[in-house]
């Protein structure tokens, strides 16, 4: 059974930093393209960062230069380092990986990030 568990969220002032972690069980994270998504109240869930099996990364424009996605294969985790946080970064953050081979996605339960102005 596959499980993704996010941690590291919290309340931080604008300009501050947080480090989110997503721990996987039941799959080898290093073999997957893993994404961090976020969903703010009243808004659609959006993809903010992706890491591919070879280690390359991709970021949404609003977070480029401020967020860094990385993986720790020894711990089977994918992390999201967030700096220079802004109030508009406030959202529930989720990690996700594709459900292979049948399609769909695995999702964690989410972790709340709140940035105060």
C-alpha positions as a LaTeX table, in Angstrom:
\begin{tabular}{lrrr}
\hline
Residue & $x$ (\AA) & $y$ (\AA) & $z$ (\AA) \\
\hline
Unk1 & 0.00 & 0.00 & 0.00 \\
Unk2 & 1.36 & 3.38 & $-1.03$ \\
Unk3 & 1.31 & 6.29 & 1.39 \\
Unk4 & 2.64 & 9.84 & 1.05 \\
Unk5 & 2.97 & 11.92 & 4.20 \\
Unk6 & 3.78 & 15.62 & 4.14 \\
Unk7 & 5.25 & 17.54 & 7.06 \\
Unk8 & 6.91 & 20.85 & 7.81 \\
Unk9 & 4.10 & 23.31 & 7.31 \\
Unk10 & 3.31 & 26.09 & 9.73 \\
Unk11 & 2.84 & 29.78 & 10.31 \\
Unk12 & 5.62 & 32.11 & 9.20 \\
Unk13 & 5.98 & 35.83 & 8.63 \\
Unk14 & 6.46 & 37.23 & 5.15 \\
Unk15 & 10.08 & 36.90 & 4.13 \\
Unk16 & 10.54 & 33.78 & 6.21 \\
Unk17 & 11.38 & 30.23 & 5.22 \\
Unk18 & 9.93 & 26.76 & 5.60 \\
Unk19 & 11.07 & 23.32 & 4.53 \\
Unk20 & 8.41 & 20.80 & 3.59 \\
Unk21 & 9.08 & 17.10 & 3.42 \\
Unk22 & 7.14 & 14.30 & 1.76 \\
Unk23 & 7.89 & 10.78 & 2.90 \\
Unk24 & 6.81 & 7.84 & 0.78 \\
Unk25 & 6.14 & 4.25 & 1.69 \\
Unk26 & 5.23 & 1.51 & $-0.74$ \\
Unk27 & 7.05 & 3.09 & $-3.69$ \\
Unk28 & 10.63 & 4.02 & $-4.48$ \\
Unk29 & 10.39 & 7.80 & $-4.83$ \\
Unk30 & 13.61 & 7.99 & $-6.82$ \\
Unk31 & 11.94 & 6.20 & $-9.74$ \\
Unk32 & 9.05 & 8.66 & $-9.96$ \\
Unk33 & 8.39 & 12.16 & $-11.17$ \\
Unk34 & 7.17 & 13.85 & $-8.00$ \\
Unk35 & 5.33 & 17.11 & $-7.77$ \\
Unk36 & 4.53 & 19.58 & $-5.04$ \\
Unk37 & 1.14 & 21.19 & $-5.46$ \\
Unk38 & $-0.72$ & 23.79 & $-3.47$ \\
Unk39 & $-4.32$ & 24.83 & $-3.07$ \\
Unk40 & $-5.35$ & 28.15 & $-1.61$ \\
Unk41 & $-8.90$ & 28.76 & $-0.35$ \\
Unk42 & $-11.27$ & 29.25 & $-3.24$ \\
Unk43 & $-8.63$ & 28.42 & $-5.83$ \\
Unk44 & $-7.75$ & 25.40 & $-7.92$ \\
Unk45 & $-4.90$ & 23.16 & $-6.96$ \\
Unk46 & $-1.75$ & 24.20 & $-8.81$ \\
Unk47 & 1.57 & 22.55 & $-9.51$ \\
Unk48 & 4.46 & 24.53 & $-8.04$ \\
Unk49 & 7.50 & 22.28 & $-8.43$ \\
Unk50 & 8.47 & 19.00 & $-10.08$ \\
Unk51 & 11.47 & 16.74 & $-9.77$ \\
Unk52 & 12.17 & 14.08 & $-12.37$ \\
Unk53 & 13.88 & 10.72 & $-11.80$ \\
Unk54 & 17.16 & 11.98 & $-13.27$ \\
Unk55 & 17.10 & 14.92 & $-10.86$ \\
Unk56 & 16.08 & 17.75 & $-13.16$ \\
Unk57 & 13.51 & 20.16 & $-11.80$ \\
Unk58 & 10.81 & 22.53 & $-12.97$ \\
Unk59 & 9.05 & 25.39 & $-11.20$ \\
Unk60 & 5.96 & 27.47 & $-11.65$ \\
Unk61 & 6.73 & 31.10 & $-12.41$ \\
Unk62 & 5.42 & 32.48 & $-9.08$ \\
Unk63 & 7.93 & 30.43 & $-7.08$ \\
Unk64 & 10.99 & 30.46 & $-9.33$ \\
Unk65 & 14.06 & 31.58 & $-7.47$ \\
Unk66 & 12.36 & 31.11 & $-4.08$ \\
Unk67 & 11.45 & 27.40 & $-3.93$ \\
Unk68 & 13.80 & 24.47 & $-4.37$ \\
Unk69 & 12.64 & 20.88 & $-4.78$ \\
Unk70 & 15.04 & 18.06 & $-3.96$ \\
Unk71 & 15.00 & 14.39 & $-3.16$ \\
Unk72 & 16.76 & 12.26 & $-0.58$ \\
Unk73 & 16.76 & 8.74 & $-1.94$ \\
Unk74 & 18.23 & 7.28 & 1.23 \\
Unk75 & 15.23 & 8.54 & 3.19 \\
Unk76 & 12.76 & 8.07 & 0.32 \\
Unk77 & 11.64 & 11.68 & 0.64 \\
Unk78 & 11.12 & 14.69 & $-1.59$ \\
Unk79 & 11.58 & 18.09 & $-0.01$ \\
Unk80 & 10.52 & 21.63 & $-0.83$ \\
Unk81 & 12.67 & 24.42 & 0.55 \\
Unk82 & 10.77 & 27.71 & 0.50 \\
Unk83 & 12.41 & 31.07 & 1.12 \\
Unk84 & 11.26 & 34.68 & 0.84 \\
Unk85 & 7.72 & 33.54 & 1.52 \\
Unk86 & 4.86 & 35.82 & 0.61 \\
Unk87 & 1.28 & 35.97 & 1.90 \\
Unk88 & 0.14 & 34.67 & $-1.49$ \\
Unk89 & 2.06 & 31.46 & $-0.82$ \\
Unk90 & $-0.51$ & 30.62 & 1.85 \\
Unk91 & $-2.11$ & 27.30 & 0.91 \\
Unk92 & $-2.31$ & 23.63 & 1.71 \\
Unk93 & 0.70 & 21.97 & 0.11 \\
Unk94 & 0.50 & 18.43 & $-1.25$ \\
Unk95 & 3.01 & 16.06 & $-2.74$ \\
Unk96 & 1.96 & 13.70 & $-5.48$ \\
Unk97 & 3.28 & 10.92 & $-7.65$ \\
Unk98 & 1.75 & 9.06 & $-10.57$ \\
Unk99 & $-0.10$ & 5.84 & $-9.89$ \\
Unk100 & 1.59 & 3.38 & $-12.21$ \\
Unk101 & 0.70 & 1.60 & $-14.40$ \\
Unk102 & $-3.03$ & 2.23 & $-14.16$ \\
Unk103 & $-3.11$ & 6.02 & $-14.17$ \\
Unk104 & $-4.25$ & 8.54 & $-11.64$ \\
Unk105 & $-2.08$ & 9.94 & $-8.86$ \\
Unk106 & $-1.12$ & 9.26 & $-5.29$ \\
Unk107 & $-1.67$ & 12.20 & $-2.94$ \\
Unk108 & $-0.61$ & 12.99 & 0.58 \\
Unk109 & $-2.96$ & 14.51 & 3.13 \\
Unk110 & $-1.42$ & 17.96 & 2.76 \\
Unk111 & 0.32 & 20.36 & 5.10 \\
Unk112 & $-0.87$ & 23.91 & 5.80 \\
Unk113 & 1.46 & 26.81 & 5.08 \\
Unk114 & 0.33 & 30.21 & 6.32 \\
Unk115 & 2.35 & 33.35 & 5.60 \\
Unk116 & 1.38 & 36.45 & 7.55 \\
Unk117 & 2.01 & 39.94 & 6.28 \\
\hline
\end{tabular}
